[in-house]
Amino acid sequence: MRIDKGINVIRVSAPGKLMLFGEHSVVYNRPCIVTAVDHRMSVSMEKRGDDKIIIVAKDVGMDRYETCTSDLNKEHPKEVRFVLKALKNFFKEHSKKTGLNIETKSDFSSLFGFGSSSAVTVCTIKALDEIFSTGLSKKEIFELCYKTVLDVQGVGSGFDVAAATYGGTLYFVRGGKVIEPLNVKELPLVVGYTGIKADTSTIVRAVREEMKKNEKKINNIFDEITKIVERAKQSLLTYDLDELGKLMNKNHDLLRKLGVSTKELENLTRAARSAGALGAKLSGAGGGDCMIALGNGKVGKSIEKAGGKLIPVKSNVKGVMVEG
Ligand code: PMV
């Protein structure tokens, strides 16, 4: 079967992300800095001659899921929810419809908190854009994917969607009000996984409750984090690693004050610093997932000794792209 442009299968990949500075405060319209990492999701997509949608997503334990274009509004299992919501939003926005064979693959475990849901959403929209030759800009891909992520999980600033779409290292304000690519070099990042899967939505909602009870205190913390983000932006641009490390430590202290750090995150950041890391902090919502440090192999060994799983990571990598 030959389909549009003579292409049968489109394969698209998009990177995961790590939050460098500004988690949580970014949910309250303040800036953050995020970098795209070399752990990628990919989606292969092929038009069908009927209205069936067949998804194979073995990495998340879904060997085969079948639905059809007229059932996209129904409830679907969580493993395929982002892909199907992305299809629904794309079809509606662009007045298109087709049956599809879809296969998703991941370089990384969805447990790490690298943003697999956002990356798979961005891959899905980009693959549809290729199949239908809609010529979407990066901003348009971002908008449609951000809407999709909000439709599924209800909360989020969209920083992960921006990283998957644009790649590189971004200065970002909630909802894409600002998406500024920063011209930076790769960082000597060491990443330690706590072994605990964090539930971002639950933690974001808990911070929201805290904000209702203690608005002044939380806003003060966010004011301090915002100052750190602005300074970190400059330090990244001048590649001042000593200053960046200090800012990471300060950002981590403020996140601890916010109440989102854990015993494991404290252990791993302490272990990194004691082995000479220039700085260390939790990355993302907190409650588990990963911490990051600026340092070398010695720092990595110390994190492992403290019970962390080291994840080799290259930062500042390319955003969504067509692989073939
Ligand atoms: O847990 P992660 O890696 O998805 O990061 C969440 C970051 C928050 O700022 C807490 C939420 C958001 O959407 O920006």
Boltz pocket constraint, residues with backbone or C-beta under 6 A from the ligand:
constraints:
  - pocket:
      binder: B
      contacts: [[A, 19], [A, 22], [A, 23], [A, 24], [A, 25], [A, 26], [A, 27], [A, 113], [A, 114], [A, 115], [A, 155], [A, 156], [A, 157], [A, 158], [A, 159], [A, 160], [A, 198], [A, 200], [A, 204], [A, 283], [A, 284], [A, 285], [A, 286], [A, 289]]
      max_distance: 6.0
